[in-house]
Amino acid sequence: MIDKFGLDADIKKVDEDTFVLITKVIVEEGFVKWLQGLGSKAKLISPPTLVQQMKEEVEKMNHLFL
């Protein structure tokens, strides 16, 4: 995350395997694709509009493999 957001990124350790990143980003296709690349290793919790957008994209992808 530091490589992507820099040393000033607000990163809080939750436990040995989990952290929370709070940052501002410009929501554009490149960011969304990067986030998708993290797969199940990331949980997006905000903003609600982006959470919904990601859910819809995952559903579209899921239908490709059924």
C-alpha positions as a Markdown table, in Angstrom:
| # | Residue | x | y | z |
|---|---|---|---|---|
| 1 | Met | 0.0 | 0.0 | 0.0 |
| 2 | Ile | 2.9 | 2.4 | 0.7 |
| 3 | Asp | 4.1 | 1.8 | -2.9 |
| 4 | Lys | 0.7 | 2.9 | -4.2 |
| 5 | Phe | -0.3 | 5.6 | -1.6 |
| 6 | Gly | 3.0 | 6.8 | -0.2 |
| 7 | Leu | 4.5 | 7.1 | 3.3 |
| 8 | Asp | 1.8 | 9.5 | 4.4 |
| 9 | Ala | -1.0 | 6.9 | 3.9 |
| 10 | Asp | -3.2 | 6.4 | 6.9 |
| 11 | Ile | -2.6 | 2.7 | 7.6 |
| 12 | Lys | -3.7 | 1.1 | 10.8 |
| 13 | Lys | -2.7 | -2.4 | 11.8 |
| 14 | Val | -5.7 | -4.5 | 13.0 |
| 15 | Asp | -3.9 | -7.8 | 13.6 |
| 16 | Glu | -1.0 | -9.8 | 12.1 |
| 17 | Asp | -2.9 | -10.3 | 8.9 |
| 18 | Thr | -5.1 | -7.3 | 8.6 |
| 19 | Phe | -4.8 | -3.5 | 8.2 |
| 20 | Val | -7.1 | -0.6 | 7.4 |
| 21 | Leu | -6.2 | 2.0 | 4.8 |
| 22 | Ile | -8.0 | 5.3 | 4.8 |
| 23 | Thr | -7.2 | 7.5 | 1.8 |
| 24 | Lys | -8.7 | 9.7 | -0.9 |
| 25 | Val | -8.6 | 8.5 | -4.4 |
| 26 | Ile | -9.9 | 9.5 | -7.8 |
| 27 | Val | -12.3 | 6.8 | -8.7 |
| 28 | Glu | -11.5 | 5.9 | -12.2 |
| 29 | Glu | -11.2 | 2.8 | -14.3 |
| 30 | Gly | -7.5 | 2.3 | -13.4 |
| 31 | Phe | -8.1 | 2.4 | -9.7 |
| 32 | Val | -11.1 | 0.1 | -10.0 |
| 33 | Lys | -9.1 | -2.4 | -12.0 |
| 34 | Trp | -6.2 | -2.2 | -9.5 |
| 35 | Leu | -8.7 | -2.8 | -6.6 |
| 36 | Gln | -10.2 | -5.8 | -8.5 |
| 37 | Gly | -6.7 | -7.2 | -8.9 |
| 38 | Leu | -6.4 | -7.5 | -5.1 |
| 39 | Gly | -9.3 | -10.0 | -5.3 |
| 40 | Ser | -10.5 | -11.4 | -2.0 |
| 41 | Lys | -7.4 | -10.0 | -0.2 |
| 42 | Ala | -9.2 | -6.6 | 0.1 |
| 43 | Lys | -12.5 | -5.5 | 1.5 |
| 44 | Leu | -13.8 | -2.2 | 0.3 |
| 45 | Ile | -16.1 | -0.5 | 2.9 |
| 46 | Ser | -16.6 | 3.0 | 1.6 |
| 47 | Pro | -17.9 | 5.0 | -0.3 |
| 48 | Pro | -21.2 | 3.1 | -0.7 |
| 49 | Thr | -21.4 | 4.0 | -4.4 |
| 50 | Leu | -18.0 | 2.4 | -5.1 |
| 51 | Val | -18.9 | -0.6 | -3.0 |
| 52 | Gln | -22.1 | -1.1 | -5.1 |
| 53 | Gln | -20.1 | -0.6 | -8.3 |
| 54 | Met | -17.6 | -3.3 | -7.3 |
| 55 | Lys | -20.4 | -5.7 | -6.3 |
| 56 | Glu | -22.1 | -5.3 | -9.7 |
| 57 | Glu | -18.8 | -5.9 | -11.5 |
| 58 | Val | -18.2 | -9.1 | -9.5 |
| 59 | Glu | -21.6 | -10.3 | -10.3 |
| 60 | Lys | -21.0 | -9.7 | -14.0 |
| 61 | Met | -17.7 | -11.6 | -13.8 |
| 62 | Asn | -19.3 | -14.4 | -11.9 |
| 63 | His | -21.8 | -15.0 | -14.7 |
| 64 | Leu | -18.9 | -15.5 | -17.1 |
| 65 | Phe | -17.9 | -18.7 | -15.3 |
| 66 | Leu | -21.2 | -20.4 | -14.7 |
